[in-house]
Amino acid sequence: MLNSVQNMLQPNISMITKIHLLGFQSSKNVNYVLFTIFLLIYCLTLCGNLLMVTLVTLVRELHQPMYFFLTQLSIADVLLTTDIVPSLLHVLLHKVGIIHFVGCIAQFFIFAFCEGSECFLLTVMSYDRYLAICNPLRYTTIMNRNLCLKLVIISWLLGFSFSTVEMASTSSLQYCGPKIIDHFFCDLMPILELSCSDTSGVQLEIMLIAAPVLLCAFMIIIMSYSYIIFVILNIPSSTGRQKAFSTCSSHLTVVSIFYGTLFGVYILPTKGQSLNIKKFLSLLYTVGTPLINPVIYSLRNSHIIKAFGTFKSNFL
């Protein structure tokens, strides 16, 4: 992939070859503390998500569509955090990170790919919960193995397609500086600020392509949960309502965190918003969410807790 990116960027990289990531620009002692915290978070994130994938793969009781989709979400989280955190750790350790321009574009590509795929996977998971609660008698017939595979493949392909479009659009610009990004990773807007070309056309192109599809995905989630809440409220017994809501509460929590942080970074007006606030919000969905996802799903799901006990007794 790096070779293809480099070929695409060949006319531009003679102007900018290396970029300085400033990170958080705090004192050395604070950076060491942050380095320790984020290293611990990174290790916990990898362990939590890989454990989730291992459980669903090896424990037969978890061979269900919902948990299959959950493994794909965990894979996206592992890719995302591995793309961002090592670079962040390097910046914290050395107070400034130096990254090649091609590597910066590649980091942005992987970031956009993971975020886009996760958006579509969350949409698929909301549809799965809609079928399970609102149409339980036909759930196993509709959500069969073939449909699960198709929905997952489509989610990954859509994420790849959008990230490719964004990378191609940003790569078509001329870059002449400054060679500094006041962030801890290469995001879209910080990259565009390095360009000496007019970026309004690229921003409009990306918005016109991505916004309608992402809005449709978000609307599907809203509609799915509107039907789910309506059905749950009409269940006569409180025990039945609680049991039905427990099957989708974890996913609803993850969706709220995911879209809430993205909305705060990319949709809300940035005028008057400090860079530190933007960096903090970026930390939530690049570092925090991949850690929180497996925790939320495991703590709120008795099947996963039971499967972990089975896994310990049979494989450890």
DRENSELO-154404 format. One record per residue: residue in one letter; x, y, z of N, C-alpha, C in turn. Coordinates in steps of 0.05 Angstrom, whole numbers. Atoms other than C-alpha are relative to their C-alpha. Layout:
<rs>
R,a,X,Y,Z,X,Y,Z,X,Y,Z
...
</rs>
This chain:
<rs>
R,m,17,-24,0,0,0,0,17,25,0
R,l,-18,-23,-2,57,47,18,12,7,-28
R,n,-12,-5,27,87,38,-52,-20,14,-18
R,s,21,-13,17,21,57,-86,-4,29,9
R,v,3,-28,-10,14,118,-41,24,17,-9
R,q,-24,-15,7,86,138,-56,-1,7,-30
R,n,2,-6,28,74,133,-131,-20,22,-5
R,m,20,-21,4,12,175,-125,9,27,8
R,l,-9,-25,-12,48,228,-85,26,10,-12
R,q,-27,-6,10,112,230,-127,4,29,-9
R,p,-4,-28,8,100,300,-157,2,19,24
R,n,2,-18,-22,89,329,-88,22,-3,21
R,i,-17,5,-23,139,296,-41,27,15,-2
R,s,-25,-15,2,197,337,-69,-2,26,15
R,m,3,-26,-14,167,398,-34,-1,-5,30
R,i,0,7,-28,152,366,33,7,-30,3
R,t,-8,28,-4,188,302,54,-5,-9,28
R,k,4,8,-28,182,303,129,-18,21,14
R,i,18,-16,-15,130,330,177,5,-3,30
R,h,-4,0,-29,137,348,251,-28,0,13
R,l,25,1,-16,79,326,296,6,11,28
R,l,-5,-14,-25,76,371,357,-12,-14,24
R,g,13,14,-23,31,328,400,-13,19,19
R,f,13,-16,-21,11,361,466,17,23,11
R,q,-18,-22,-8,72,405,478,-1,6,30
R,s,-1,-3,-29,73,393,553,28,-5,10
R,s,-26,4,-11,132,387,600,9,-29,-2
R,k,-11,27,3,178,327,598,-11,-20,20
R,n,11,17,-20,152,299,663,-29,-8,-5
R,v,28,6,8,80,305,641,-1,-19,-23
R,n,-1,18,23,98,272,575,6,-29,9
R,y,-6,27,-10,128,213,613,-24,-13,13
R,v,24,11,-13,65,205,654,-20,-8,-22
R,l,19,6,21,22,209,591,9,-25,-16
R,f,-11,23,14,69,159,556,-8,-26,14
R,t,7,24,-15,58,109,612,-29,-7,-1
R,i,29,4,1,-17,119,612,-9,-11,-27
R,f,8,9,27,-25,112,536,12,-27,-7
R,l,-12,27,5,22,52,534,-17,-21,13
R,l,17,19,-15,-21,18,587,-27,-3,-15
R,i,26,0,14,-85,37,549,3,-17,-26
R,y,-4,14,25,-55,10,484,1,-30,5
R,c,-2,28,-6,-37,-57,516,-27,-12,8
R,l,27,9,-8,-106,-63,549,-19,-2,-24
R,t,18,0,24,-140,-46,483,6,-24,-17
R,l,-7,23,16,-102,-99,445,-9,-26,14
R,c,8,24,-14,-114,-151,499,-30,-4,0
R,g,29,1,-1,-188,-134,506,-13,-8,-26
R,n,12,5,26,-204,-134,432,8,-27,-11
R,l,-9,26,9,-162,-195,415,-12,-23,16
R,l,14,20,-16,-193,-233,473,-29,-3,-9
R,m,27,1,10,-261,-215,446,-1,-17,-26
R,v,-1,16,25,-243,-243,377,5,-29,6
R,t,-7,27,-7,-213,-305,409,-24,-15,12
R,l,24,12,-13,-275,-318,452,-21,-8,-21
R,v,21,5,20,-323,-312,394,8,-22,-20
R,t,-10,20,18,-279,-355,350,-1,-28,12
R,l,-4,26,-12,-268,-412,399,-24,-11,16
R,v,23,9,-17,-331,-414,443,-25,-2,-18
R,r,22,6,18,-388,-446,405,-25,16,7
R,e,24,-15,-8,-442,-410,445,-1,28,-11
R,l,-1,-27,11,-420,-344,415,0,1,-30
R,h,2,1,29,-427,-367,343,-27,10,-9
R,q,25,-14,7,-483,-318,331,6,25,-15
R,p,-6,-24,16,-490,-259,283,10,24,16
R,m,-7,-24,-16,-486,-206,338,30,-1,8
R,y,-28,3,-9,-419,-233,363,19,-1,-23
R,f,-17,-1,24,-392,-243,293,5,29,-8
R,f,-3,-29,6,-405,-169,280,18,13,20
R,l,-17,-12,-22,-372,-153,347,29,-6,-5
R,t,-28,5,6,-308,-188,325,10,18,-22
R,q,-8,-18,21,-306,-145,263,5,28,11
R,l,-4,-26,-13,-314,-83,306,26,0,16
R,s,-25,3,-15,-257,-108,350,25,2,-18
R,i,-22,-1,19,-212,-118,289,4,29,-9
R,a,-3,-28,8,-227,-47,266,13,17,22
R,d,-11,-15,-23,-210,-21,336,30,-6,3
R,v,-28,7,-2,-144,-59,337,16,14,-22
R,l,-13,-13,23,-125,-31,268,2,30,6
R,l,1,-29,-5,-145,40,289,21,8,22
R,t,-18,-7,-22,-107,41,355,29,-6,-6
R,t,-27,6,8,-46,9,324,10,21,-20
R,d,-8,-22,19,-46,63,270,7,26,15
R,i,-3,-26,-13,-50,120,320,19,0,24
R,v,-13,-2,-26,-21,102,388,31,-2,-2
R,p,-29,1,1,51,81,369,12,27,-8
R,s,-9,-26,8,59,148,334,-3,20,23
R,l,5,-17,-23,29,183,395,22,-4,22
R,l,-20,7,-20,77,147,442,28,11,-8
R,h,-26,-11,9,137,168,399,1,30,4
R,v,1,-29,-4,115,241,401,3,7,29
R,l,-2,-6,-28,107,239,476,28,-5,11
R,l,-27,7,-10,175,206,487,21,20,-10
R,h,-21,-18,12,213,255,441,-10,29,-1
R,k,12,-27,0,167,317,451,-8,10,-28
R,v,8,-6,27,161,320,375,4,-25,-17
R,g,-3,24,17,150,266,323,5,8,-28
R,i,-6,-5,28,180,265,254,-11,-23,-17
R,i,12,20,17,140,228,201,4,8,-29
R,h,-2,-5,28,152,222,127,-28,8,-11
R,f,26,-9,11,99,255,84,-17,-23,-10
R,v,14,24,10,81,189,51,-11,-15,24
R,g,10,13,-24,75,158,120,-23,14,13
R,c,22,-16,-11,30,215,142,-26,-6,-15
R,i,23,6,17,-17,203,83,-10,-29,6
R,a,7,28,-6,-15,128,97,-14,-3,27
R,q,13,0,-26,-33,140,170,-28,10,-2
R,f,27,-11,3,-92,183,150,-18,-20,-15
R,f,15,20,15,-114,129,100,-10,-22,18
R,i,8,22,-18,-115,74,153,-20,10,20
R,f,18,-12,-19,-149,120,202,-28,3,-12
R,a,26,-3,13,-204,138,152,-13,-26,-7
R,f,10,27,7,-211,65,131,-13,-13,25
R,c,11,12,-24,-221,42,203,-25,14,10
R,e,23,-15,-10,-268,98,223,-25,-4,-19
R,g,22,5,19,-310,89,159,-12,-28,3
R,s,10,27,-3,-314,14,167,-15,-4,26
R,e,14,3,-26,-333,20,241,-27,13,-1
R,c,26,-13,3,-389,68,222,-20,-19,-13
R,f,19,18,14,-419,18,174,-5,-26,16
R,l,3,24,-17,-407,-41,222,-21,6,22
R,l,20,-7,-20,-446,-4,276,-28,2,-12
R,t,26,-1,13,-502,7,226,-11,-28,-4
R,v,8,28,3,-503,-67,210,-9,-12,26
R,m,7,11,-27,-504,-84,284,-27,11,10
R,s,26,-11,-8,-564,-37,295,-22,-14,-15
R,y,19,15,15,-601,-73,239,-4,-28,11
R,d,1,26,-13,-584,-139,271,-17,0,25
R,r,16,-2,-25,-613,-116,338,-30,6,-7
R,y,28,-5,9,-675,-90,301,-14,-26,-7
R,l,12,26,7,-688,-159,271,-4,-17,24
R,a,2,18,-23,-675,-195,336,-22,7,19
R,i,20,-9,-19,-723,-153,377,-28,5,-14
R,c,26,-7,13,-776,-130,326,-11,-22,-18
R,n,9,22,17,-779,-193,283,14,-26,8
R,p,-15,23,-11,-753,-250,327,-6,-26,-13
R,l,8,25,12,-791,-306,292,15,-5,-26
R,r,-13,3,26,-756,-293,226,30,7,1
R,y,-27,-9,-3,-689,-271,255,21,-19,-11
R,t,-20,19,9,-650,-335,243,-2,-6,-30
R,t,3,4,29,-679,-342,173,12,23,-16
R,i,-10,-23,15,-662,-271,151,30,4,5
R,m,-28,-6,-6,-596,-261,188,16,-27,0
R,n,-15,26,2,-564,-325,162,30,6,-5
R,r,-29,-3,2,-489,-337,152,7,15,-25
R,n,-6,-14,25,-489,-313,79,-5,30,2
R,l,6,-29,-3,-522,-247,96,20,13,18
R,c,-20,-11,-19,-475,-236,155,26,6,-15
R,l,-25,-3,14,-414,-246,110,-3,23,-20
R,k,4,-22,19,-443,-200,56,0,27,13
R,l,1,-25,-13,-458,-145,105,27,9,11
R,v,-26,-7,-9,-389,-148,135,19,8,-23
R,i,-17,-6,24,-354,-149,67,-8,28,-11
R,i,9,-27,10,-396,-89,44,10,22,19
R,s,-9,-20,-19,-379,-51,108,30,6,-4
R,w,-29,-5,4,-304,-61,98,6,13,-27
R,l,-5,-11,26,-308,-46,24,-8,30,-2
R,l,9,-28,-1,-347,19,36,21,17,15
R,g,-20,-14,-15,-296,40,88,25,4,-16
R,f,-24,-2,17,-239,25,40,-4,19,-23
R,s,6,-18,22,-273,62,-17,1,29,8
R,f,0,-28,-9,-285,125,22,28,10,8
R,s,-28,-8,-8,-214,126,51,17,3,-25
R,t,-15,-3,24,-186,116,-19,-7,26,-15
R,v,8,-25,12,-226,174,-46,12,24,14
R,e,-12,-22,-16,-203,219,11,30,2,-4
R,m,-28,0,4,-131,198,1,7,11,-28
R,a,-5,-9,27,-134,209,-74,-4,30,-3
R,s,6,-29,2,-165,278,-65,22,16,13
R,t,-21,-15,-14,-113,301,-14,27,-3,-15
R,s,-26,5,14,-56,271,-56,2,17,-25
R,s,-1,-15,25,-76,313,-116,9,29,4
R,l,-8,-28,-6,-56,378,-81,30,3,1
R,q,-28,-6,-3,11,412,-79,6,8,29
R,y,-7,-5,-28,45,414,-11,27,14,2
R,c,-25,-15,-3,97,467,6,4,10,28
R,g,-5,-8,-27,90,477,80,-22,17,12
R,p,-22,7,-18,92,493,136,2,-30,5
R,k,-5,28,-4,122,426,155,-7,-9,28
R,i,8,5,-28,88,425,223,-30,-5,2
R,i,28,7,-6,23,392,245,-3,1,30
R,d,5,-3,-28,-2,415,313,-21,-20,9
R,h,18,22,-7,-34,348,328,17,-24,7
R,f,-16,24,-6,-14,278,350,-2,-22,-21
R,f,1,18,24,-33,244,284,-8,16,-24
R,c,6,-13,26,-45,261,211,-30,-3,-6
R,d,29,-1,6,-119,279,206,-3,17,-26
R,l,5,-13,26,-152,309,144,6,30,0
R,m,-3,-29,0,-155,383,162,29,8,6
R,p,-28,-8,-3,-83,387,190,17,-5,-24
R,i,-15,5,24,-58,355,126,-6,21,-21
R,l,7,-21,20,-97,404,82,12,27,7
R,e,-12,-26,-8,-68,462,122,29,2,-10
R,l,-28,0,11,1,442,94,1,6,-29
R,s,0,-4,29,-22,452,23,1,29,-8
R,c,0,-27,11,-7,513,-18,-19,3,-23
R,s,21,-1,20,-64,496,-65,-26,9,13
R,d,27,-7,-10,-137,517,-59,-13,-27,8
R,t,11,25,-10,-167,462,-15,-30,0,1
R,s,29,-1,-2,-239,485,-19,-14,-21,-17
R,g,12,20,18,-254,439,-78,2,-28,11
R,v,-4,26,-12,-225,379,-43,-18,-4,24
R,q,18,2,-23,-264,393,21,-29,-4,-9
R,l,27,3,10,-328,401,-19,-5,-28,-12
R,e,2,27,12,-315,337,-58,-3,-22,21
R,i,2,20,-21,-303,296,5,-27,2,14
R,m,25,-3,-15,-364,326,39,-24,-10,-17
R,l,22,8,17,-410,313,-21,-1,-31,-3
R,i,-1,29,3,-387,241,-26,-6,-14,27
R,a,2,14,-26,-382,222,48,-26,7,15
R,a,22,-9,-17,-438,263,80,-26,-15,-5
R,p,26,14,5,-499,231,45,1,-29,10
R,v,-1,28,-8,-475,160,57,1,-3,30
R,l,-2,2,-29,-455,171,129,-25,9,14
R,l,25,-9,-11,-519,209,142,-21,-23,-3
R,c,19,22,3,-559,150,113,6,-22,21
R,a,-7,20,-20,-520,102,159,-10,8,27
R,f,9,-10,-26,-536,146,219,-30,-2,2
R,m,30,1,0,-610,150,199,-10,-29,3
R,i,8,28,-4,-614,74,194,2,-8,29
R,i,-3,5,-29,-588,70,265,-22,13,16
R,i,22,-14,-14,-638,122,289,-27,-14,-4
R,m,25,13,7,-696,87,253,-2,-28,14
R,s,0,27,-12,-675,18,279,-7,2,30
R,y,4,-3,-29,-673,42,351,-27,13,7
R,s,27,-10,-5,-738,80,344,-20,-23,0
R,y,17,24,1,-773,15,324,5,-18,25
R,i,-7,17,-23,-735,-23,379,-13,11,26
R,i,11,-13,-25,-756,27,434,-31,-3,0
R,f,29,2,2,-828,26,408,-9,-29,8
R,v,7,28,-6,-830,-51,412,4,-6,29
R,i,-6,5,-28,-797,-53,480,-21,12,19
R,l,20,-13,-17,-846,-3,510,-27,-14,-1
R,n,26,15,3,-904,-47,486,1,-28,12
R,i,-1,26,-14,-878,-109,522,-14,3,27
R,p,16,-4,-24,-927,-120,579,15,-3,27
R,s,-14,4,-25,-879,-145,633,25,17,2
R,s,-25,-15,-4,-823,-103,663,24,-17,-3
R,t,-23,18,3,-778,-164,664,6,-4,-30
R,g,-4,3,29,-789,-174,589,12,25,-12
R,r,-11,-25,11,-775,-100,575,30,2,7
R,q,-28,-2,-9,-711,-103,616,18,-19,-15
R,k,-16,20,14,-687,-166,582,4,8,-29
R,a,-2,-9,28,-702,-138,512,20,23,-2
R,f,-17,-23,1,-667,-73,527,29,-7,5
R,s,-27,8,-7,-606,-108,556,15,-11,-24
R,t,-13,11,23,-593,-141,489,11,21,-20
R,c,-9,-21,18,-583,-74,454,12,24,14
R,s,-10,-24,-14,-561,-26,509,30,4,-4
R,s,-29,-3,4,-486,-41,499,5,13,-27
R,h,-4,-12,26,-490,-26,425,-9,29,-1
R,l,10,-28,0,-531,37,437,21,18,15
R,t,-21,-16,-14,-477,61,487,24,5,-18
R,v,-23,-3,18,-421,48,437,-6,19,-23
R,v,8,-18,22,-459,84,381,-1,29,10
R,s,1,-27,-11,-471,144,426,27,12,4
R,i,-27,-10,-4,-398,150,444,14,5,-26
R,f,-13,-2,26,-374,139,373,-10,25,-15
R,y,11,-22,15,-421,189,339,2,26,16
R,g,-2,-24,-16,-418,238,398,27,13,-3
R,t,-27,-11,2,-343,246,394,6,10,-29
R,l,-4,-9,28,-342,249,317,-15,26,-5
R,f,16,-24,4,-397,301,319,14,24,12
R,g,-14,-21,-14,-357,342,369,25,10,-15
R,v,-25,-7,14,-294,341,326,-6,11,-28
R,y,2,-6,29,-320,346,254,-25,17,-7
R,i,25,-13,7,-390,376,257,-3,27,14
R,l,3,-25,-15,-391,428,312,18,22,-10
R,p,-18,-22,9,-363,497,295,27,0,15
R,t,-27,0,-13,-288,500,308,10,27,8
R,k,-8,-27,-6,-284,575,313,-2,5,30
R,g,0,-5,-29,-264,594,384,6,-25,16
R,q,-6,25,-14,-250,521,401,30,-4,1
R,s,-29,3,-3,-179,510,428,9,-26,-12
R,l,-12,24,11,-132,460,397,0,-23,20
R,n,-1,20,-21,-127,424,464,-27,-15,2
R,i,26,13,-1,-202,411,464,-3,-19,-23
R,k,2,17,24,-199,383,393,18,-25,3
R,k,-18,23,-4,-140,339,412,-12,-19,20
R,f,12,17,-20,-177,314,473,-23,-16,-12
R,l,22,14,13,-239,297,432,10,-21,-19
R,s,-12,20,18,-195,262,381,11,-24,15
R,l,-9,22,-17,-165,221,437,-23,-19,7
R,l,23,16,-8,-235,197,456,-6,-21,-21
R,y,8,20,20,-249,163,389,23,-15,-13
R,t,-23,14,11,-178,143,369,13,-18,21
R,v,-13,15,-22,-154,117,437,-21,-10,20
R,g,19,7,-21,-213,116,485,-20,-21,-9
R,t,21,17,9,-267,83,443,10,-29,-5
R,p,-9,27,3,-225,22,422,4,-15,26
R,l,-2,13,-26,-212,9,496,-27,-5,13
R,i,26,1,-13,-283,22,519,-18,-22,-12
R,n,18,18,13,-318,-21,467,-1,-28,11
R,p,1,28,-12,-297,-91,492,-9,0,29
R,v,8,-1,-28,-307,-68,564,-30,2,2
R,i,29,-4,0,-378,-45,551,-15,-26,-7
R,y,13,24,9,-397,-108,513,4,-23,19
R,s,-5,23,-18,-365,-156,563,-14,4,27
R,l,12,-4,-26,-390,-124,627,-31,-1,-1
R,r,29,-1,2,-462,-117,602,-11,-25,-14
R,n,9,23,15,-466,-185,569,7,-26,15
R,s,-4,24,-16,-476,-248,611,11,-23,-17
R,h,-9,22,18,-463,-293,550,31,2,-3
R,i,-29,-3,3,-392,-264,541,14,-7,26
R,i,-12,7,-26,-378,-270,616,1,-30,4
R,k,1,29,-2,-401,-342,614,20,-13,-19
R,a,-18,11,20,-361,-355,551,29,2,9
R,f,-27,-3,-10,-298,-328,585,6,-22,20
R,g,-4,22,-19,-308,-379,641,5,-26,-15
R,t,-4,24,16,-315,-434,589,27,-1,-13
R,f,-26,-3,13,-253,-409,553,22,-7,19
R,k,-21,5,-20,-212,-410,617,2,-30,7
R,s,0,28,-8,-233,-481,635,8,-19,-22
R,n,-6,18,22,-224,-510,566,27,5,-14
R,f,-24,-7,16,-164,-473,537,24,10,16
R,l,-22,-10,-16,-123,-447,595,8,-19,22
</rs>
